[in-house]
Amino acid sequence: MSADPQNSDTPEPSIVQDLVIECLDRLEAQGLKAIDDVCREHPEHAGAIRRKLAKLQEVGLLDDAAAAPAAQGEVRIPEKLGEFRLLAKLGGGGMGVVYLAEQEGLGRQVALKLIKPEQLRFPGVRERFRREVKTIAKLKHPGIVPIYTVGEDAGIPYFVMEHVRGATLDEVLAALRGRKPETLSGADMAAAVAERAGGAEGTGPELAVAYLFSGSWEQCCLRAVQQVAEALEHAHRRGILHRDIKPSNVMITPAGRALLFDFGLATGEDVTRLTRTGVRLGSLYYMSPEQARGEFDRLDVRTDVYSLGVTLYELLALRPAFAGDSAHEVFQAIQEGKPQPLRRRNPAVSWEAEAVCAKAIDAAAARRYGRAADLARDLGNALDHRPLEARRGGALSRARRLALRGPARWVLSLLFLLLAAGGSIGFGLMERAARLRAEAQSERALESLEWAAGVLLDLGRHEEAARAAEGLLAASPESFEEHVNAARLLLRCADEAERQATAAPGALAEQHAQRALELLGRAAELGFADAAVLRADPSFERLRELPDFQELIERIEKRGRG
């Protein structure tokens, strides 16, 4: 642990303190390799970093941190702080540790976060801890874990939060490691959360029906990230940047609640001393290019949007967007900003989800979503199959990509180009494609027609999109699934018709909606029996005030009880 002779200049002390704290933060996961990595990333301060760490090693603190990380938070921690009795360690990093505690006066369990005694040697640690408390105290949102109280006992500062049972997204990813993302569903996230939550309330059979966990893996991931984006928007509106969005800082509860926590690196509009040092704060895998470069004067809400987008990518692909064998390689990959296309890593991902993700993680901040609210809204658009704010390639490039997937899709892609030009020939080809699909009974052709309707809606052609939706029924007239899918598409057509309506407001929209209701009635006759989907799926929100729709739900429920 000797000093590096090549670094004879004495660097600014605050920079070195922050870098030593970063070393200690990373020791839990990386061991002594963390010291080498930080020194390699900051060679100009390597000598001073090693000298500071050598002093810690002399008094035994570094050995504890590197050789026995599991016991690190337990050194000199009393059994009780104020009125809170510590029960068990829940987790922590290099600076702080979180305990499950009991508030004796009220008899309730809480989460108590404290600074590790050995970290109190660094002046910057108290400042960072105070900032976290002050930051969270400003926020009141169902997606942000609230603070109950703050205190200090035996010289140890702490604050007390709601104890939330569940699993972090990082724990969910770890539980699903090795699985193919295209084979997953929302139920897989529910199971991972239930296993981690243990005996938490709401982890029984009812867990899988929580709305967050219903449907596909993509739908589940988009809903979770949408909740986080809404919480993030709340923080941004109060002038607070999180700066450390990552899977380990998002909790999913058994009831389907996504929570954002750990504002330890958050900053307000006034730049703090820690940001002026030029030290990279946060976890490298999830940093925006500008944050990874240490350009803190350029950080704004789009940095958090980027980190949340990278988190979404990893959820959908089960792999990080940017990776490498060293911190330098990861840094270079982030700067190049060319992740593997999401749909190559998970072919089940829709183009809508891929487009939203790509916009959120664009290397150029100007091309990202300008607010977390914009990201949340487009996630909702993707979930509800509405037109996106995120742009894809033009119709020609989409047709070319589609042609590579098979002749049926190529025929349809050519059709949409003709429709976009307003040609009646296009509709003739649509009818021919529908006949082809009816003969082949091909699932891929069914997907093509759904894709067709989506592209037509992007072009504002709701009447042609409605015809494409009707085409879904040609090959499978006895399939209630296709009737439900066609109804969803027709309701999107109704939304688009209403948006365009001028002379006769709502006339065509009402026509599309009524036809959607008819198809749902036919689906019920064919065996569709999931009234919960009709109640919860936002696709059917337009119909919920109609008496006929309520009667349909009651009829389905009555048949289910019988």
C-alpha positions in Angstrom: 0.0 0.0 0.0 2.9 2.4 -0.6 2.5 5.7 -2.3 2.9 6.1 -6.0 6.1 8.1 -6.7 4.7 9.3 -10.0 2.0 11.2 -8.1 4.1 13.7 -6.1 1.7 16.6 -6.4 -0.8 16.9 -3.5 -4.3 16.8 -5.1 -7.3 18.7 -3.7 -8.1 16.9 -0.4 -11.9 16.8 -1.1 -11.3 14.9 -4.4 -9.2 12.3 -2.6 -11.8 11.9 0.2 -14.6 11.3 -2.3 -12.5 8.8 -4.3 -11.6 6.9 -1.1 -15.3 6.8 -0.3 -15.9 5.4 -3.8 -13.4 2.7 -3.1 -15.1 1.8 0.1 -18.5 1.8 -1.6 -17.1 -0.7 -4.2 -15.2 -2.9 -1.8 -18.3 -4.8 -0.7 -18.9 -6.1 -4.3 -15.4 -6.2 -5.7 -13.0 -6.7 -2.8 -9.5 -5.2 -3.1 -9.8 -5.1 -6.9 -12.0 -2.0 -6.3 -8.9 -0.1 -5.1 -6.9 -1.0 -8.3 -9.9 0.0 -10.5 -10.4 3.4 -8.9 -6.7 4.1 -9.0 -6.6 3.1 -12.7 -9.6 5.3 -13.4 -8.0 8.3 -11.6 -4.2 7.8 -12.1 -3.5 11.5 -11.2 -4.8 10.8 -7.7 -3.7 7.2 -7.3 -0.8 7.9 -4.9 -2.9 10.0 -2.5 -5.8 7.4 -2.6 -3.4 4.6 -1.6 -1.9 6.7 1.2 -5.3 7.4 2.7 -6.3 3.8 2.4 -3.0 2.7 4.0 -3.9 4.8 7.1 -7.2 3.0 7.3 -5.4 -0.3 6.9 -3.0 0.6 9.8 -6.0 0.9 12.2 -7.6 -2.3 10.9 -10.5 -0.8 9.1 -9.5 -1.7 5.5 -8.9 -5.3 6.4 -12.4 -5.5 7.8 -13.8 -4.0 4.7 -12.0 -6.2 2.2 -11.7 -9.5 4.0 -15.0 -9.6 5.8 -17.5 -7.5 4.0 -20.5 -9.4 5.4 -19.6 -8.2 8.9 -18.6 -4.7 7.9 -21.6 -2.9 9.1 -21.6 -4.7 12.4 -18.5 -3.1 13.8 -19.2 -1.0 16.9 -22.9 -0.7 16.1 -25.0 -0.6 19.3 -28.1 -2.8 19.6 -30.3 0.2 20.0 -30.3 3.8 18.6 -32.7 6.1 20.3 -36.1 4.3 20.6 -35.2 1.9 17.8 -34.0 -1.6 18.5 -31.9 -3.0 15.6 -33.1 -6.5 14.6 -31.3 -7.5 11.4 -29.1 -6.1 8.6 -31.1 -5.5 5.4 -28.2 -4.3 3.2 -25.9 -1.4 2.6 -22.9 -0.1 0.8 -19.5 1.3 1.7 -20.8 4.4 3.4 -24.1 3.4 5.0 -26.0 0.3 6.2 -29.7 -0.3 6.5 -31.2 -2.3 9.4 -34.6 -3.7 10.1 -35.5 -2.1 13.4 -38.4 -2.0 15.8 -39.8 1.4 17.1 -40.5 0.4 20.6 -42.9 3.2 21.4 -45.2 2.2 18.5 -44.3 -1.4 18.2 -43.8 -1.1 14.4 -41.0 -2.3 12.2 -39.1 0.3 10.2 -36.0 0.5 8.1 -33.1 2.4 9.8 -30.2 3.7 7.8 -27.0 4.8 9.5 -23.5 5.9 8.7 -20.9 3.2 9.4 -18.7 4.4 12.3 -15.5 3.9 10.3 -16.8 6.2 7.6 -17.3 9.1 10.1 -13.5 9.8 9.7 -14.3 11.4 6.4 -15.9 14.9 6.7 -17.7 14.5 3.3 -19.7 11.5 4.6 -21.8 13.5 7.1 -22.5 16.1 4.4 -23.6 13.5 2.0 -25.8 11.8 4.6 -27.4 15.1 5.6 -28.1 15.9 2.0 -29.9 12.5 1.5 -32.1 13.2 4.5 -32.9 16.8 3.4 -33.6 15.6 -0.2 -36.0 12.8 0.7 -37.8 15.0 3.2 -38.9 17.3 0.3 -40.5 14.4 -1.5 -44.0 13.1 -0.9 -45.0 10.6 -3.6 -46.3 7.0 -3.5 -43.3 5.9 -5.6 -40.7 7.2 -3.1 -40.0 5.6 0.2 -40.8 8.2 2.9 -38.7 9.2 5.9 -40.3 9.0 9.4 -37.7 10.7 11.5 -34.0 11.5 11.9 -31.6 11.3 14.9 -28.2 10.7 16.2 -27.2 8.4 19.1 -23.7 7.3 20.3 -22.3 9.7 17.7 -24.0 7.8 14.9 -26.3 9.7 12.6 -29.4 7.8 11.3 -32.7 8.2 9.7 -35.8 6.0 9.8 -37.9 5.1 6.8 -40.9 2.9 6.0 -39.9 -0.7 5.9 -40.9 -2.0 2.4 -41.0 -5.7 1.8 -40.2 -6.8 -1.7 -37.3 -7.3 -4.0 -35.1 -4.8 -5.8 -34.9 -5.0 -9.6 -31.3 -6.1 -9.1 -32.5 -9.0 -7.0 -35.2 -9.9 -9.6 -32.5 -9.9 -12.4 -30.3 -12.1 -10.2 -33.1 -14.6 -9.7 -33.8 -14.8 -13.4 -30.1 -15.0 -14.5 -29.7 -17.7 -17.1 -33.3 -17.5 -18.3 -34.2 -16.5 -21.9 -36.1 -13.2 -21.7 -38.4 -14.1 -24.5 -39.7 -17.0 -22.4 -40.7 -14.9 -19.3 -44.0 -13.4 -18.3 -45.1 -11.0 -15.6 -45.7 -14.1 -13.4 -41.9 -14.7 -13.3 -41.3 -11.3 -11.8 -44.1 -11.9 -9.3 -42.5 -15.2 -8.3 -39.1 -13.6 -7.8 -40.6 -10.8 -5.7 -42.6 -13.3 -3.6 -39.5 -15.4 -2.9 -37.4 -12.4 -1.8 -40.3 -10.9 0.2 -40.7 -14.1 2.2 -43.6 -14.0 4.6 -44.7 -10.5 3.5 -48.3 -9.6 3.4 -49.8 -10.3 0.0 -47.3 -12.9 -1.1 -49.8 -15.7 -1.4 -51.7 -16.9 -4.5 -53.2 -13.5 -5.0 -49.8 -12.1 -5.8 -49.8 -13.2 -9.4 -53.0 -11.2 -10.2 -51.6 -7.8 -9.1 -52.0 -5.7 -12.2 -48.2 -4.9 -12.5 -47.5 -8.6 -12.9 -50.3 -9.4 -15.4 -49.6 -10.1 -19.0 -46.2 -10.4 -20.7 -42.7 -9.8 -19.4 -42.6 -6.6 -21.5 -45.8 -5.3 -20.1 -44.7 -5.9 -16.6 -41.3 -4.2 -17.1 -42.9 -1.2 -18.9 -45.4 -0.7 -16.1 -42.7 -0.9 -13.4 -40.5 1.6 -15.1 -43.5 3.9 -15.8 -44.1 4.0 -12.1 -40.5 4.9 -11.4 -40.6 7.6 -14.1 -43.6 9.2 -12.5 -41.8 9.3 -9.1 -38.8 10.7 -10.8 -40.8 13.5 -12.4 -42.1 14.4 -8.9 -38.4 14.8 -7.7 -37.4 16.7 -10.8 -40.3 19.2 -10.4 -38.8 20.0 -6.9 -35.3 20.6 -8.4 -33.8 17.3 -7.4 -31.8 15.0 -9.6 -31.3 11.4 -8.3 -28.0 10.7 -10.3 -27.9 7.1 -9.3 -30.9 5.4 -10.9 -30.1 1.6 -11.3 -31.9 -1.7 -10.6 -30.6 -1.9 -7.0 -32.3 1.4 -6.2 -35.8 0.3 -7.3 -38.0 -1.9 -5.1 -40.9 -3.9 -6.3 -43.5 -4.9 -3.7 -45.8 -8.0 -3.7 -48.7 -5.6 -4.3 -47.2 -4.4 -7.5 -45.8 -1.1 -6.3 -42.5 0.2 -7.7 -40.5 2.4 -5.3 -37.5 4.6 -5.9 -35.0 5.0 -3.0 -31.4 5.8 -2.1 -31.1 9.5 -2.8 -27.6 9.6 -1.4 -26.1 11.1 -4.6 -29.1 13.4 -5.3 -28.5 17.0 -5.8 -30.6 20.1 -6.0 -30.3 23.0 -8.4 -27.4 24.4 -6.4 -24.3 22.4 -7.2 -22.7 21.0 -4.1 -19.0 20.6 -3.2 -19.1 16.9 -4.1 -20.2 17.7 -7.7 -17.4 20.3 -8.2 -14.7 17.8 -7.4 -15.0 16.1 -10.8 -15.4 12.7 -9.2 -17.8 10.4 -11.0 -20.7 9.7 -8.7 -23.1 6.8 -9.3 -22.7 3.3 -10.8 -20.8 3.3 -14.1 -23.1 0.8 -16.0 -26.0 3.2 -15.6 -24.3 6.5 -16.1 -25.2 8.8 -19.0 -22.2 9.7 -21.2 -21.9 13.1 -19.8 -22.1 11.8 -16.2 -19.4 9.2 -16.9 -17.2 12.0 -18.2 -17.6 13.9 -15.0 -19.3 16.9 -16.7 -21.5 17.7 -13.7 -22.3 21.2 -14.9 -24.1 19.6 -17.8 -26.3 17.2 -15.8 -30.0 17.8 -15.9 -33.2 15.6 -15.8 -32.2 13.9 -19.0 -29.3 12.2 -17.1 -31.8 10.4 -14.9 -34.0 9.6 -17.9 -31.0 7.9 -19.5 -30.2 5.8 -16.4 -33.8 4.7 -16.1 -33.8 3.8 -19.8 -30.7 1.7 -19.4 -32.4 0.0 -16.4 -35.4 -0.8 -18.7 -33.1 -2.2 -21.4 -31.5 -4.5 -18.8 -34.9 -5.7 -17.6 -36.1 -6.5 -21.1 -32.8 -8.1 -22.2 -31.6 -9.6 -18.9 -28.3 -8.1 -19.8 -26.8 -4.6 -19.4 -27.0 -2.3 -22.3 -23.3 -1.6 -22.1 -20.7 -4.0 -20.8 -17.0 -4.7 -20.8 -14.2 -6.6 -19.1 -13.0 -3.4 -17.4 -14.3 0.0 -16.3 -12.4 1.5 -19.2 -14.2 -0.7 -21.7 -17.6 0.0 -20.2 -16.8 3.8 -20.3 -15.9 3.5 -24.0 -19.1 1.6 -24.8 -21.2 4.2 -23.1 -19.5 7.0 -25.0 -20.0 5.2 -28.3 -23.7 4.8 -27.5 -24.3 1.8 -29.7 -25.9 -1.0 -27.6 -26.9 -4.2 -29.2 -30.4 -3.7 -30.7 -32.9 -4.7 -28.0 -34.9 -7.0 -30.2 -31.8 -9.1 -31.0 -31.4 -9.8 -27.4 -35.1 -10.4 -26.8 -37.1 -11.2 -30.0 -40.3 -11.0 -28.0 -39.9 -7.2 -27.4 -42.2 -5.0 -29.5 -40.9 -2.3 -31.8 -42.7 0.2 -29.5 -40.7 -0.8 -26.4 -37.5 -0.9 -28.4 -38.2 2.6 -29.8 -39.0 4.1 -26.3 -35.8 2.5 -24.9 -33.6 3.7 -27.7 -34.8 7.3 -27.3 -34.3 7.2 -23.6 -30.7 6.0 -23.9 -29.6 8.1 -26.8 -26.0 9.2 -26.3 -27.0 12.8 -27.2 -29.0 14.3 -24.4 -30.8 16.6 -26.8 -32.4 13.5 -28.5 -33.6 11.9 -25.3 -37.0 12.5 -23.6 -36.9 16.0 -22.2 -38.6 15.0 -19.0 -39.3 11.9 -17.0 -43.0 12.6 -17.5 -42.4 12.3 -21.3 -40.8 8.9 -20.8 -43.7 7.8 -18.5 -46.3 9.0 -21.1 -44.6 7.1 -24.0 -44.3 4.0 -21.9 -48.1 4.3 -21.5 -48.4 4.8 -25.3 -46.4 1.6 -25.8 -48.6 -0.3 -23.3 -51.8 0.9 -24.9 -50.6 0.7 -28.5 -51.1 4.4 -29.1 -48.8 6.4 -31.4 -45.4 7.0 -29.8 -43.5 10.3 -29.4 -40.3 8.3 -30.0 -39.6 8.0 -33.7 -38.7 4.9 -35.6 -37.2 4.8 -39.1 -39.5 5.7 -42.0 -42.0 3.4 -43.6 -39.5 2.3 -46.3 -36.8 1.3 -43.9 -39.4 -0.5 -41.8 -40.6 -2.4 -44.9 -37.1 -3.3 -45.8 -36.4 -4.7 -42.3 -39.7 -6.6 -42.3 -39.0 -8.2 -45.7 -36.0 -9.9 -44.1 -38.3 -11.8 -41.7 -40.4 -13.5 -44.4 -42.5 -13.1 -47.6 -45.8 -12.6 -45.8 -44.5 -9.6 -43.9 -42.9 -8.3 -47.0 -46.2 -8.3 -48.8 -47.8 -6.4 -46.0 -45.0 -3.9 -45.7 -45.4 -3.1 -49.4 -49.1 -2.8 -48.9 -48.6 -0.1 -46.2 -46.3 1.9 -48.5 -49.2 1.9 -51.1 -51.7 2.8 -48.4 -49.5 5.7 -47.2 -49.7 7.0 -50.8 -53.5 6.8 -50.8 -53.7 4.1 -53.4 -56.7 1.8 -53.7 -54.4 -0.9 -55.0 -53.1 -1.2 -51.5 -56.5 -2.3 -50.1 -56.7 -4.9 -52.8 -53.4 -6.3 -51.7 -54.7 -6.2 -48.1 -57.6 -8.4 -49.1 -55.3 -10.8 -50.9 -53.0 -10.9 -47.9 -56.0 -11.7 -45.7 -56.9 -14.6 -48.0 -53.4 -15.8 -47.9 -53.4 -15.6 -44.2 -56.7 -17.5 -44.0 -55.3 -20.3 -46.1 -52.1 -20.6 -44.2 -53.5 -20.2 -40.7 -50.2 -18.6 -39.9 -49.5 -17.0 -36.5 -46.8 -14.9 -38.2 -49.4 -13.6 -40.6 -51.7 -12.7 -37.7 -48.8 -10.8 -36.2 -48.3 -9.1 -39.6 -51.8 -7.8 -39.6 -51.5 -6.4 -36.1 -48.3 -4.7 -37.2 -50.2 -3.4 -40.2 -52.8 -1.8 -38.1 -50.1 -0.2 -35.9 -48.3 1.3 -38.9 -51.5 2.6 -40.4 -52.4 4.3 -37.1 -48.9 5.9 -37.1 -49.9 7.3 -40.5 -53.2 8.6 -39.2 -55.1 6.1 -41.4 -57.6 4.9 -38.8 -60.2 3.6 -41.3 -57.7 1.4 -43.1 -56.3 0.3 -39.7 -59.9 -0.7 -38.7 -60.1 -2.9 -41.9 -56.8 -4.5 -40.9 -58.2 -5.2 -37.4 -61.2 -6.9 -39.1 -58.8 -8.9 -41.1 -57.6 -10.7 -37.9 -61.0 -12.5 -37.8 -60.8 -13.9 -41.4 -58.5 -16.8 -40.6 -59.7 -17.5 -37.0 -63.4 -16.6 -36.9 -63.9 -18.9 -33.9 -61.0 -17.6 -31.9 -62.0 -15.3 -29.0 -58.3 -14.2 -28.6 -58.4 -12.6 -32.1 -61.8 -11.0 -31.4 -60.3 -9.4 -28.3 -57.1 -8.3 -30.2 -59.3 -6.8 -33.0 -61.4 -5.0 -30.4 -58.2 -3.4 -28.9 -57.1 -2.2 -32.3 -60.5 -0.8 -33.1 -60.4 1.2 -29.8 -57.1 2.7 -30.9 -58.7 3.6 -34.2 -61.5 5.3 -32.2 -58.9 7.4 -30.4 -57.2 8.4 -33.6 -60.6 9.2 -35.2 -61.5 11.4 -32.3 -58.2 13.2 -32.5 -58.8 14.0 -36.2 -62.5 14.8 -35.8 -63.6 18.3 -37.0 -66.9 18.6 -38.8 -68.6 15.6 -37.2 -66.8 15.2 -33.8 -66.9 11.6 -32.5 -69.0 10.0 -35.3 -66.3 7.7 -36.7 -64.8 7.2 -33.2 -68.2 6.0 -32.0 -68.5 3.7 -34.9 -65.1 2.1 -34.1 -66.0 1.8 -30.4 -69.3 0.2 -31.0 -67.8 -2.4 -33.4 -65.1 -3.1 -30.7 -67.9 -3.7 -28.2 -69.6 -6.1 -30.6 -66.4 -8.1 -31.0 -66.0 -8.4 -27.3 -69.5 -9.7 -27.1 -68.7 -12.3 -29.7 -65.5 -13.2 -27.9 -67.6 -13.9 -24.8 -69.8 -16.2 -26.8 -66.7 -18.0 -28.0 -65.5 -18.6 -24.5 -63.7 -15.5 -23.4 -64.2 -15.5 -19.6 -61.6 -13.1 -18.1 -63.7 -10.2 -16.8 -60.7 -9.0 -14.8 -58.9 -8.1 -18.0 -61.9 -6.0 -19.2 -61.9 -4.2 -15.9 -58.2 -3.6 -15.6 -56.8 -3.3 -19.1 -56.5 0.4 -20.0 -57.2 -0.5 -23.7 -60.9 -0.8 -22.8 -61.1 2.4 -20.7 -63.2 4.1 -23.5 -66.0 1.5 -23.1 -66.3 1.5 -19.3 -69.0 4.1 -19.1 -71.2 2.3 -21.5 -74.1 0.2 -20.0 -73.7 -2.5 -22.6 -70.0 -2.9 -21.6 -71.0 -3.3 -17.9 -73.7 -5.8 -18.8 -71.1 -7.8 -20.8 -68.8 -7.9 -17.8 -71.6 -9.0 -15.5 -72.6 -11.7 -18.0 -69.1 -13.1 -18.1 -68.8 -13.0 -14.3 -72.1 -14.7 -13.9 -71.1 -17.5 -16.3 -67.8 -17.9 -14.4 -69.7 -18.4 -11.1 -72.1 -20.8 -12.8 
